Amino acid sequence: MKNWAFLSTHFDDVALSAGGLVWELTQRGDQVEIWTICAGDPPIDQPLTDYAQMLHVFWELGEADVPYRRSLEDAACCQVLGAGFRRYTVPDCIYRFHPLTGQPMVNVPDDINLPLGSDEAYLVPPVTDFLRKNLYQGIELVSPLAIGQHRDHVLTRLAAERLGPPLWHYVDYPYVNREEVDLKDCIPESAERFSLSVSPDGLQAWQEGILCHKSQMIMLFADEAEMRQSIAAYAQSGGGSSLWRF
């Protein structure tokens, strides 16, 4: 039996990217926890940006306590996948403001994929410290590859890599499809690979786990049927079943 900690930048990232693998690990007796990094509340001394307000409308979670409501979706998902969970308090980038100017870090969707600059570098050490304090001997840590360069995914990977090897990585879905990424450009040839086939039951759990994140469905898929078809196609291509360590 092994113990695993999968780092989920946002509440739905591990469910989307590796939900079937997590379920298969728990079914064989491994202990799995999903640690969400950007689970913090918006600052109370700043108004929501127009973009953040728009997302809240799409998510249909109300105007208050949105991260908490998303955490309830995550808890339901983790139950489906058989995983435990922990959360850290970095706010999602849509809620963050420049520490000196007070200007929003994200005003429009394209801002999300801008490089994580020196003005946000102060966030990396506290995340690393959270990881270090919660890790224990023998646990396998799994980080996103940060495919797509979402600034929050980059933050998560940088914080994990500060701990040094060994560190596993999973492929970020749906970014790997949207960006049409060749994994050979992201993973060294010398990387160690761990794979576990996702069974039909595992695929169903994967889909049901994603479905728990109801607020995010409208942002990612036309409807439930498209989600199920998309995840099935991704699984059939071998996606979501492997980790790499380098």
N, C-alpha and C positions, 0 to 999 in steps of 0.2 A: 504494500500500500504506500502511495505517495501523498504528499500534501502540496497543494498548488495555490498560488495567489495570482489571479488574472487581473491586471490593471485595466479598468474600464475608464477611459477619459471622461465620458459622459455616461449617464445611466444605461443607455441602450447599446453601447459600442461592443461589449463582449457578447451580448445576446445576438447581435447582428453578425458579428465576425466569426464567432466560434461557439455559438450556443450548442450545436450538435456535439462538438468535441467535449465541451464541459459535461454534458449529460452522459456521454459514454464513459468519461473518467469516473464520474460518481457511481455509475452502474457497476463498474468493475471494483469498486470499494475504495477509490481514492477520495480524499477530502479536498474539496475545492471551495475557495472563497473568491468572490468578485469584489475588488476594491475600487470604488468610484472616486476619482480624484477631483473633478470639477463639480462638486456637489454642494458648494457653498451658496449662501443667500446673497441676493443683490445688496449693495451697500444701502444703509438706511438714510444716508445723508445726500444721496444723489437720486434724481428722478430717472425712471426708465427711459431709454432712448426710444425714438419712434420705431426703430427696427425691432427692439426687444418687445415693445408693446404689440407690434404686428405678429410676432411669433407667438406671443401669449394668446392672441385671438385665434390663430390657427390651431394651437394645441388644445383649446377649449378646456383649460384647467382653472379658469377664473383669473382674477387679477392679483390675488394674494397667495403667499406660501407656495409658489409654483415649484421651486426645487423640492419642497417637502412632498407635494403631490406626485412629482415625478419619482421620488424615492419610494412611494407606495407602489407605483407601477413596477419599480425595480424589485421590491421585496416579493411581489407576486411572481415575477419572472424567475427570480432565484429559487423560489419554492418549486416551480415547474422543472427547473434544471437540476434540482437537488443540491444547490450550492448555498453556502453562507454568504454574508456580505459585510463590508465595512465601507465607511465614507470619510473623505477628507473635505476640507472647507474652502478650497479655492473656488471662487465664483466662476461660472462659465464666462467665456470671453465676451459674450454679449452684455454682461453686467459689469465689466471691468472698466476702470478709468485710469488715465495716465496719472502716476503718483505725483507729478510736479505740476502739470498744467490743469489737471482735472477734466480733460477732454475725454470723451468715450474712445475706447480702443477699437470698437466696431460700430460703424454707422450704416454700412451697406454690406450685403453678402460677400463681396470680394475682399473685404477687410479681414475676413476670417482666415484667409489663406496667405495673408502677408507674413513675412518672416517674423519669428519671435525675437523682438529686438532687445537691446540692452535695458529699455525702460520696463520690460517685464521679467528680466533675468532674476530679479529679487524673489520671484515666486519659486524658482527651481530648488534652492536649498531647503526651504521648509517642507516641500513635498518629499525630497530625499530623506529628510529627518523623520517624517511620518512613516515612510517605508522602513527605514532602519529600525525604528522603535517597535514596529509590528512584525517584522520578520523574525524567524527563529531558525535554529539549526535544522537543515534538511528540507526546508520548504523551497519549492520550485517557483521562481518569480517569472511572470510572463508579461511582457510589455507590447504595446502596439508598435508596428513598424513605422507608423506615422505616414503611410502612403496617402497622398493628397495634400500633405503639408498643412493640414488644419493646425492652427497655432496651439490649440489645446492638446492635440495629439503629440505635437512636437515637444511641448512642455512635459508631458507625461514620460515620453521616451528619454528626454535629457535627464530628468530627475532619477529615473531608474538606472540609467547608465552611469551615473555618478557613484553608484554603489560598487561598480566594477563587476567583472564576470564572476560566476556564470549567470547568464540572463537569456531566457527564451523570448521569442518574438512571434506574434501572430499577424496575419495579413488583415488590414483594415478593409472591411466591407461596409458600404458599397463603393468606397473610393477606388478600390482596385479595378472595378469594372468601369466606373465613370472615367477614370484617367487612362484606361487601356494600358496599364502598367505591365512591363515585362519584369517579372520577379527576379530575373537574373541581374537586373540593374540595381536591385535593392538588397539582395542576399549574397554574401560571399560564397564562392564555390566551395570553400573549405568548411562552411557552416555545418554543424551537426543537425540532423533532421529527426524529429519525432512525429510519427503519424499514427492515427487511430481511425479506422474506418467508421463512418457514421451509418448506422443501421437505419432501416425504415422507421423503427420506433424512435431512434435518435433524431431523425429528420423531423418527425412529428413534434417531438419535444422542442426542438429548435424553433419551429414555426410557431408553436403555442407560446413559447417564451417571448418571441418578438411581438406577438399579438397582445401580450400584457402591456407593452409600451404603446397603449392606444393613442396617446397624445402625439406620438411621432409618426404614426402610420401615414397621415396625410402628407407629411413632408417627404416621404420616401417611396410610397407606392400609391397607385390609383385606388386600390381596394385590397381586401384580404386575399382575393383570388390571385391577384398579381403578385402579392407578397409570397404566397405559397409557391407559385410557379417559379418565381425568381430564385428563391432559396433552394428549391429542388434542383433547378438547373445549375446553380452554383455548386451544390453538393455533388451532383453527378459529374461535374468537371474536375472534381477533386478539391474544390475550395472548402475552406473551413475545417479541414481535417489534419492539418500539419502545423507544427511549430518548428522554429529554427533557433539554434543557439550559436552565437559567435561573439 
